[in-house]
Amino acid sequence: LGLLARLRAGRDTPKAVADAARRLARRDGLSAREQQLGWAVTAEAARKAKDYAAEIIAREHLLAQSREVSLDKRLFPLSADALWRAYVNYAQVVGNREQLLLGNDRAWFASAKAAGKRLPVKVRAIYALLGLRAYGEADRQRAHGMLVESLMGQDGGIEVVRQLYLEAPKHFAKPTDAPVAACRVLIDQAIADRNLALASKLQAGLSEPPEGTNRVVWRLRRAKIFILGGEPERGAQALLTLLGDTPVLTSDQSDRLVQVIFDLQTVQEHRLAIAVLERLLERVGSGQRRRELLYWTADSYAAEKDYREAARLYLRSATLLDPKAMDPWAQTARYQAAKALGQAGLVDDARGLFDGLLAVTKDPARRAVLRRDRQQLRLKHAAEE
């Protein structure tokens, strides 16, 4: 703080303060807060000294630890936009020195490649400039990808990326403005932070999986993020699109798809779940999987209070393999059908199912439940009459 006072009062040169503050920030035995104070003074002094490389290093340290240590914003008005500005300023210094012209993106990329790992700050500055000002969209996306990759290779890099692309409103006003490379790493971070709404927004800009990724699994994950992030319609549409353009799903992929449909049911979006389940049913001929899909579709109809359709589907699930089946699955489906029929006011039909279940059920506890439900059905019907 003494160095900051001397800087702002003009008692020491910006370069002298920047050098002293940088030495202080790197001193052993300091607390995280003391280190951050040192880097904050370094950043301000380096900017005034036009030592943009030193400013970049300081600001990257500040952003990397910004979640752990919060400095007084009135004293240190720090921002991710300031790091973008420092990147651009330093890249322009490099460009003037190497006679690189804006618009000649190939020459800028070549300069960054030549610097390699020896001069990471120079490399990141060039990629930042190209990400913002390269002539073609493909080159801008490429540059952002390389900037993200470089930052992710250092301690706290994910937080620097998060700040640069989500907390720099002058450059990226909203999450959907972030480039593809940033979105891909920030989605995982948002999920880890349990910020599924942010993950959903970031995912909206990604239509294709990264190279080497299982396409179907990636698309299922994308739909899941939409659903749990508050955009269930978009998630359901993603599932329908997947079913429309994927002729064959493996058993594992089908299981994963069903789990995402369960997410729709969990968030009470049963009409959307029904739409996806019915599309999936069109692709499943017979067997146990069809029984399961019929049952889960019935669950959603019951949740929508369409009890007649729910009962019909529960009974189809129970009798699909054998009209007289009384295996555990069939018994469960018949039980749910009986309850749905009761809700629909079809008391005699419901009672008949309960009687059939009682005839084959041996377990005393389960028989007690069936008798209780049958009795409640009778009492409800009597009260309504």
C-alpha positions as CSV (number, residue, x, y, z in Angstrom):
1,L,0.0,0.0,0.0
2,G,3.0,2.3,0.6
3,L,4.2,1.6,-2.9
4,L,0.7,2.4,-4.3
5,A,0.7,5.7,-2.4
6,R,4.1,6.6,-3.8
7,L,3.0,5.7,-7.3
8,R,-0.2,7.7,-7.3
9,A,1.5,10.7,-5.6
10,G,4.2,10.6,-8.3
11,R,7.0,10.2,-5.8
12,D,8.5,7.2,-7.6
13,T,8.5,6.3,-11.2
14,P,6.0,3.7,-12.4
15,K,8.8,1.4,-13.5
16,A,10.5,1.6,-10.0
17,V,7.2,0.8,-8.3
18,A,6.3,-2.0,-10.7
19,D,9.7,-3.7,-10.1
20,A,9.4,-3.3,-6.3
21,A,5.8,-4.5,-6.2
22,R,6.7,-7.5,-8.4
23,R,9.5,-8.5,-6.1
24,L,7.2,-8.1,-3.1
25,A,4.5,-10.3,-4.8
26,R,7.0,-13.1,-5.3
27,R,8.5,-13.0,-1.8
28,D,8.3,-16.3,0.1
29,G,6.1,-16.5,3.2
30,L,3.4,-14.0,2.1
31,S,-0.3,-14.7,2.5
32,A,-2.4,-15.0,-0.6
33,R,-3.9,-11.6,0.1
34,E,-0.5,-10.0,0.4
35,Q,0.6,-11.5,-2.9
36,Q,-2.5,-10.3,-4.6
37,L,-1.9,-6.8,-3.3
38,G,1.6,-7.0,-4.7
39,W,0.3,-8.1,-8.1
40,A,-2.4,-5.4,-8.1
41,V,0.2,-2.6,-7.5
42,T,2.4,-4.2,-10.2
43,A,-0.4,-4.2,-12.7
44,E,-1.2,-0.5,-12.2
45,A,2.4,0.6,-12.2
46,A,3.3,-1.5,-15.2
47,R,0.4,-0.1,-17.2
48,K,1.6,3.4,-16.4
49,A,5.1,2.4,-17.3
50,K,3.8,0.9,-20.6
51,D,5.5,-2.4,-19.6
52,Y,2.6,-4.4,-21.0
53,A,4.3,-7.8,-20.6
54,A,4.7,-7.2,-16.8
55,E,1.1,-5.9,-16.7
56,I,-0.1,-9.1,-18.3
57,I,1.7,-11.3,-15.9
58,A,0.3,-9.4,-12.9
59,R,-3.2,-9.4,-14.2
60,E,-3.2,-13.1,-15.0
61,H,-2.1,-13.7,-11.4
62,L,-4.9,-11.5,-10.1
63,L,-7.6,-13.2,-12.1
64,A,-6.3,-16.7,-11.3
65,Q,-6.8,-16.1,-7.6
66,S,-9.8,-13.8,-7.8
67,R,-12.2,-16.3,-6.3
68,E,-9.9,-17.0,-3.3
69,V,-8.9,-13.4,-2.6
70,S,-11.1,-10.4,-3.0
71,L,-9.4,-7.0,-3.0
72,D,-11.1,-3.7,-2.3
73,K,-12.6,-2.7,-5.6
74,R,-12.6,1.0,-4.8
75,L,-8.9,0.9,-4.3
76,F,-8.2,-1.6,-7.1
77,P,-10.8,-1.4,-9.9
78,L,-9.6,-4.6,-11.5
79,S,-11.4,-6.2,-14.5
80,A,-10.9,-8.9,-17.1
81,D,-11.4,-6.2,-19.7
82,A,-8.1,-4.7,-18.5
83,L,-6.3,-7.9,-19.2
84,W,-7.7,-7.9,-22.8
85,R,-6.4,-4.3,-23.2
86,A,-3.0,-5.3,-21.9
87,Y,-2.8,-8.2,-24.3
88,V,-3.7,-6.0,-27.3
89,N,-1.3,-3.3,-26.2
90,Y,1.6,-5.7,-25.9
91,A,0.7,-7.4,-29.2
92,Q,0.7,-4.0,-30.9
93,V,4.2,-3.4,-29.5
94,V,5.3,-6.7,-30.9
95,G,3.7,-6.0,-34.3
96,N,5.5,-2.6,-34.5
97,R,8.8,-4.2,-33.6
98,E,8.4,-7.1,-36.1
99,Q,6.6,-5.0,-38.8
100,L,3.4,-7.1,-38.7
101,L,0.4,-5.6,-40.4
102,L,-3.2,-6.2,-39.1
103,G,-5.0,-8.3,-41.6
104,N,-1.9,-10.4,-42.4
105,D,-3.1,-13.1,-40.0
106,R,-0.7,-15.7,-41.3
107,A,2.3,-13.6,-40.3
108,W,1.0,-13.0,-36.8
109,F,0.3,-16.8,-36.3
110,A,3.9,-17.4,-37.6
111,S,5.3,-15.0,-35.0
112,A,3.4,-16.7,-32.2
113,K,4.6,-20.1,-33.4
114,A,8.2,-18.9,-33.5
115,A,8.0,-17.6,-29.9
116,G,6.8,-21.1,-28.8
117,K,7.1,-21.9,-25.1
118,R,10.0,-19.5,-24.6
119,L,7.8,-16.4,-24.6
120,P,4.3,-17.4,-23.4
121,V,3.2,-13.9,-22.6
122,K,4.0,-12.7,-26.2
123,V,2.3,-15.8,-27.6
124,R,-0.9,-15.1,-25.6
125,A,-0.9,-11.5,-26.5
126,I,-0.8,-12.3,-30.2
127,Y,-3.5,-14.9,-29.9
128,A,-5.7,-12.4,-27.9
129,L,-5.2,-9.8,-30.6
130,L,-6.0,-12.3,-33.4
131,G,-9.0,-13.6,-31.4
132,L,-10.4,-10.1,-31.4
133,R,-9.3,-8.7,-34.7
134,A,-8.3,-11.4,-37.1
135,Y,-9.8,-11.0,-40.6
136,G,-11.6,-14.3,-40.8
137,E,-14.0,-16.0,-38.4
138,A,-12.1,-19.2,-38.6
139,D,-8.8,-17.5,-37.7
140,R,-10.5,-15.7,-34.8
141,Q,-11.8,-19.0,-33.5
142,R,-8.4,-20.7,-34.0
143,A,-6.7,-17.9,-32.1
144,H,-9.1,-18.1,-29.2
145,G,-8.6,-21.8,-29.0
146,M,-4.8,-21.4,-28.8
147,L,-5.2,-18.6,-26.1
148,V,-7.4,-20.9,-24.1
149,E,-5.0,-23.8,-24.5
150,S,-2.0,-21.7,-23.4
151,L,-3.9,-20.4,-20.3
152,M,-5.1,-23.8,-19.3
153,G,-1.5,-25.0,-19.1
154,Q,-0.7,-22.8,-16.1
155,D,-1.9,-22.7,-12.5
156,G,-5.3,-21.1,-12.2
157,G,-5.7,-21.0,-15.9
158,I,-9.4,-22.1,-15.9
159,E,-10.3,-19.1,-13.7
160,V,-8.4,-16.7,-16.0
161,V,-10.4,-18.2,-19.0
162,R,-13.6,-17.9,-17.1
163,Q,-13.0,-14.2,-16.3
164,L,-11.8,-13.3,-19.8
165,Y,-14.9,-14.8,-21.5
166,L,-17.6,-14.4,-18.9
167,E,-16.5,-11.3,-16.9
168,A,-15.3,-9.0,-19.6
169,P,-18.5,-7.2,-20.8
170,K,-16.7,-4.8,-23.1
171,H,-15.5,-7.8,-25.2
172,F,-18.1,-10.5,-24.5
173,A,-21.4,-9.1,-23.4
174,K,-23.1,-12.4,-22.7
175,P,-22.0,-16.1,-22.4
176,T,-23.2,-17.0,-25.9
177,D,-20.7,-14.5,-27.3
178,A,-17.8,-16.7,-26.0
179,P,-15.9,-18.6,-28.7
180,V,-16.3,-22.3,-29.1
181,A,-12.9,-23.2,-27.4
182,A,-13.8,-21.2,-24.3
183,C,-17.3,-22.6,-24.1
184,R,-16.0,-26.2,-24.1
185,V,-13.8,-25.8,-21.1
186,L,-16.2,-23.4,-19.3
187,I,-19.1,-25.8,-19.6
188,D,-17.2,-28.4,-17.5
189,Q,-16.3,-25.7,-15.0
190,A,-20.0,-24.5,-14.7
191,I,-21.1,-28.1,-14.1
192,A,-18.5,-28.5,-11.4
193,D,-19.8,-25.3,-9.9
194,R,-23.3,-26.7,-10.2
195,N,-24.3,-23.7,-12.3
196,L,-26.3,-25.6,-14.8
197,A,-28.1,-22.5,-16.1
198,L,-24.7,-21.1,-17.2
199,A,-23.7,-24.5,-18.6
200,S,-26.9,-24.5,-20.7
201,K,-26.2,-21.0,-22.1
202,L,-22.7,-21.9,-23.0
203,Q,-23.8,-25.1,-24.6
204,A,-26.3,-23.3,-26.8
205,G,-23.4,-22.1,-29.0
206,L,-22.0,-25.6,-29.6
207,S,-23.6,-27.7,-32.3
208,E,-20.8,-30.1,-33.0
209,P,-18.7,-32.2,-30.6
210,P,-14.9,-31.7,-30.3
211,E,-12.8,-34.0,-32.6
212,G,-12.4,-37.5,-31.2
213,T,-15.6,-37.3,-29.1
214,N,-18.4,-39.9,-29.4
215,R,-21.0,-37.9,-31.2
216,V,-24.1,-39.5,-29.8
217,V,-22.8,-39.4,-26.2
218,W,-21.9,-35.7,-26.6
219,R,-25.3,-34.9,-28.0
220,L,-27.0,-36.7,-25.1
221,R,-24.9,-34.8,-22.6
222,R,-25.8,-31.5,-24.4
223,A,-29.5,-32.3,-24.1
224,K,-29.1,-33.1,-20.4
225,I,-27.4,-29.8,-19.8
226,F,-30.2,-28.0,-21.5
227,I,-32.9,-29.8,-19.5
228,L,-31.2,-29.4,-16.1
229,G,-30.1,-25.9,-16.9
230,G,-33.7,-24.6,-17.3
231,E,-34.2,-25.0,-21.1
232,P,-36.2,-28.3,-21.3
233,E,-37.8,-27.5,-24.6
234,R,-34.3,-27.1,-26.2
235,G,-33.2,-30.4,-24.5
236,A,-36.2,-32.3,-25.8
237,Q,-35.7,-31.0,-29.3
238,A,-32.1,-32.1,-29.2
239,L,-33.2,-35.6,-28.3
240,L,-35.8,-35.7,-31.1
241,T,-33.2,-34.5,-33.5
242,L,-30.8,-37.1,-32.4
243,L,-33.5,-39.8,-32.9
244,G,-34.3,-38.4,-36.3
245,D,-30.8,-38.5,-37.7
246,T,-29.3,-41.6,-35.8
247,P,-30.8,-44.7,-37.5
248,V,-29.2,-47.1,-34.9
249,L,-28.5,-46.7,-31.3
250,T,-26.3,-49.1,-29.4
251,S,-27.7,-50.6,-26.2
252,D,-25.5,-48.3,-24.1
253,Q,-26.5,-45.2,-26.1
254,S,-30.2,-46.2,-25.7
255,D,-29.7,-46.6,-22.0
256,R,-28.1,-43.1,-21.8
257,L,-31.0,-41.7,-23.8
258,V,-33.5,-43.1,-21.4
259,Q,-31.6,-41.5,-18.5
260,V,-31.9,-38.1,-20.1
261,I,-35.7,-38.7,-20.6
262,F,-35.8,-39.4,-16.9
263,D,-34.3,-35.9,-16.4
264,L,-37.3,-34.4,-18.3
265,Q,-39.6,-36.3,-16.0
266,T,-37.6,-35.2,-12.9
267,V,-38.2,-31.5,-13.9
268,Q,-41.9,-32.3,-14.4
269,E,-41.8,-31.7,-18.2
270,H,-43.9,-34.7,-18.8
271,R,-45.4,-33.6,-22.1
272,L,-41.9,-33.2,-23.5
273,A,-40.9,-36.6,-22.1
274,I,-44.0,-38.2,-23.7
275,A,-43.0,-36.8,-27.1
276,V,-39.5,-38.3,-26.9
277,L,-40.7,-41.6,-25.5
278,E,-43.3,-42.0,-28.2
279,R,-40.7,-41.3,-30.9
280,L,-38.5,-43.9,-29.2
281,L,-41.3,-46.4,-29.1
282,E,-41.6,-46.2,-32.9
283,R,-38.2,-47.7,-33.1
284,V,-38.6,-50.5,-30.6
285,G,-40.5,-53.5,-31.8
286,S,-41.1,-55.8,-28.8
287,G,-39.4,-57.3,-25.8
288,Q,-38.6,-56.0,-22.4
289,R,-37.3,-52.6,-23.6
290,R,-40.7,-51.9,-25.1
291,R,-42.4,-52.9,-21.9
292,E,-40.2,-50.5,-20.0
293,L,-40.9,-47.6,-22.5
294,L,-44.6,-48.2,-22.3
295,Y,-44.4,-48.1,-18.5
296,W,-42.4,-44.9,-18.4
297,T,-44.7,-43.2,-20.9
298,A,-47.6,-44.2,-18.7
299,D,-45.9,-42.6,-15.7
300,S,-45.8,-39.3,-17.6
301,Y,-49.4,-39.5,-18.7
302,A,-50.4,-40.2,-15.1
303,A,-48.4,-37.1,-14.0
304,E,-50.4,-35.1,-16.6
305,K,-53.6,-36.5,-15.0
306,D,-54.5,-38.3,-18.2
307,Y,-55.4,-41.4,-16.2
308,R,-57.2,-43.4,-18.9
309,E,-54.2,-43.2,-21.2
310,A,-51.9,-44.0,-18.4
311,A,-53.9,-47.1,-17.5
312,R,-54.0,-48.3,-21.1
313,L,-50.2,-48.0,-21.4
314,Y,-49.6,-49.7,-18.0
315,L,-51.7,-52.6,-19.1
316,R,-50.0,-52.8,-22.5
317,S,-46.7,-53.0,-20.6
318,A,-48.0,-55.7,-18.4
319,T,-49.4,-57.9,-21.1
320,L,-47.0,-57.2,-24.0
321,L,-45.2,-60.5,-23.8
322,D,-48.1,-62.6,-22.5
323,P,-51.7,-61.4,-21.9
324,K,-51.8,-63.5,-18.7
325,A,-48.3,-62.6,-17.5
326,M,-47.9,-62.2,-13.7
327,D,-44.2,-61.8,-13.5
328,P,-42.9,-59.0,-11.1
329,W,-42.9,-56.4,-14.0
330,A,-46.4,-57.3,-15.0
331,Q,-47.6,-57.2,-11.4
332,T,-46.1,-53.7,-10.9
333,A,-47.6,-52.5,-14.2
334,R,-51.0,-53.9,-13.3
335,Y,-50.9,-52.3,-9.9
336,Q,-50.2,-48.9,-11.4
337,A,-52.9,-49.5,-14.0
338,A,-55.4,-50.2,-11.2
339,K,-54.5,-47.0,-9.4
340,A,-54.8,-45.0,-12.7
341,L,-58.2,-46.6,-13.4
342,G,-59.4,-45.6,-10.0
343,Q,-58.3,-42.0,-10.6
344,A,-60.2,-42.1,-13.9
345,G,-63.4,-43.2,-12.1
346,L,-63.4,-46.7,-13.6
347,V,-63.9,-48.4,-10.3
348,D,-65.0,-51.8,-11.4
349,D,-62.1,-52.2,-13.8
350,A,-59.7,-51.1,-11.0
351,R,-61.2,-53.5,-8.5
352,G,-60.9,-56.4,-11.0
353,L,-57.1,-55.7,-11.3
354,F,-56.7,-55.5,-7.5
355,D,-58.6,-58.8,-7.2
356,G,-56.3,-60.4,-9.8
357,L,-53.2,-59.3,-8.0
358,L,-54.5,-60.5,-4.7
359,A,-55.1,-63.9,-6.2
360,V,-51.4,-64.4,-7.1
361,T,-49.7,-62.4,-4.3
362,K,-48.3,-64.4,-1.4
363,D,-46.2,-61.8,0.5
364,P,-48.3,-60.6,3.5
365,A,-47.0,-57.1,3.4
366,R,-47.8,-56.7,-0.3
367,R,-51.2,-58.2,0.2
368,A,-51.9,-55.7,3.0
369,V,-51.1,-52.9,0.6
370,L,-53.4,-54.3,-2.1
371,R,-56.3,-54.7,0.3
372,R,-55.8,-51.2,1.7
373,D,-55.8,-49.7,-1.8
374,R,-58.9,-51.7,-2.8
375,Q,-60.6,-50.5,0.4
376,Q,-59.7,-46.9,-0.3
377,L,-61.0,-47.2,-3.8
378,R,-64.4,-48.5,-2.5
379,L,-64.6,-45.8,0.1
380,K,-63.8,-43.1,-2.4
381,H,-66.4,-44.4,-4.8
382,A,-69.0,-44.6,-2.1
383,A,-68.3,-41.0,-1.0
384,E,-68.6,-39.8,-4.6
385,E,-72.0,-41.6,-5.0
